Amino acid sequence: MPSFGLQLNGSSLKLMQLRRSGGKVHVQSYSYVSLPKNLMANDAIVDQDGLATLIRRSIEKPAFGAITTNRVSISLPESKSFVRVMQIPVTNESQVESAVMFEAESYVPMPMDQVYFDWKIVRKLEGAMEVLIVASPKETVDAYINVLEKAHLKPIAVEVESQSLERALINQKTQETALLIDIDAWQTNLIMIERGNLQFTSSIPIAGSTFTERISQALGVTPQKAESIKREVGLTSTPEYPNIKAALQPVLVSLSEEIKNIIKFHYDHSQEKITNVLLCGGNASTKNLPEALTEALKDIAGVPVVVSNPWVNLPEIQDPPLSYEQSLNFTAAIGLAIRTLEE
């Protein structure tokens, strides 16, 4: 049965439905809506009825095509979830579940009876196993499910946004070790992938809006004008805007330091060399950002920072009706939609 993916966070909602036909994959429908500030706060739902109404409107009048089902898979914001790989000293699979539940209590930063919890074995070692654990507060998940039901939708799967991004961007056959830098409007999610599996995630408040605010303050222009300048000029000074690079340097340094901390944490706990650093999200296409981060991280990352391809795991995609920049903004929604194809 068909279903679609819904990415929902504090800044926007994105819908994506894919379909297979004649050996090809087509975008059946997509929609993007910026959220009014009164519906969510810090990725928590404030107005369930208002949000449900907005979701219904985006389904009834999508930006492209038509949603043909009420079945939906949804992603939870990274800031509302906990993702980590832990090692358990057990080799007998019949003992794994009890060992996971015992060990998880020391990792998950909330009482276990207050979260929804899932896990999977990612690697077997000599005398131990590596297990990916994912936990989200019941209060958060229940609120999202309530909104979907108010919007007359049938939720069939809930996952953390980093899982959706991993599905869209990481080739499981290559088992690569990569760092995903998901730059949204209001936060940046740093997602460590090792041997093709999630390892851990971190969310920081330095994001696209931070660059925009800095430009607005430095040039004395409106936030709308600053956003336009960011998109057109990026992180390089021009004759018209000779001070842009200097104005944005403190933001770039702060972002780079946070990324360095994540890379250092990885190398403190693993021997796996990072082979890719990939940008995704709505602000990944900011001009000169990959080059600036490559230079800032060269001593620790050792590989170029590149903008990702949201369709890389769908080689059979046929003429997607989104530009490359739009597709970057839909990366998690594309990952969710791929899940619906697999199911």
RABEL-V146524 format. One line per field, one symbol per residue. ss: DSSP state (a for helix, b for strand, c for the rest). phi: phi as a letter, one per 20 degrees, with the letter a starting at -180 (. if undefined). Layout:
# RABEL-V146524
ss=???
phi=???
This chain:
# RABEL-V146524
ss=cccbbbbbcccbbbbbbbbbbccbbbbbbbbbbbcccccbbccbbccaaaaaaaaaaaaacccbbcccccbbbbbbcaaabbbbbbbbccccaaaaaaaaaaaacccccccaaabbbbbbbbbbbccbbbbbbbbbbaaaaaaaaaaaaacccbbbbbbbaaaaaaaaaccccccccbbbbbbccccbbbbbbbccbbbbbbbbcccaaaaaaaaaaaacccaaaaaaaaaaaccccccccccaaaaaaaaaaaaaaaaaaaaaaaaaaccccccbbbbbccccccccaaaaaaaaacccccccbbbcccccccccbccccccaaaaaacaaaaaaaaaaaac
phi=.fbcdcecbfdaccdbcdbeblmddcffabbccfeffeecblmdfdcfffffffffffffcffbmbfdbdebdcdegffdcccaecddebdeffefffffffffgedfebgffdcecbbbfdaddfnbcecedcccgggffffffgffffemddfdbcbfgffffgffddeffelfdbdedeeefdbdddcedclncgdacbdceebgfffffffgffdmdfgffffffgfedmdcfcgfcfdfgffegffffffffffgffffffffdbefffdbcdebnfdfeggmfgfffgffdgfdemcfecffdfdfecfefdlfecfffffgfdgfffffffgfffe
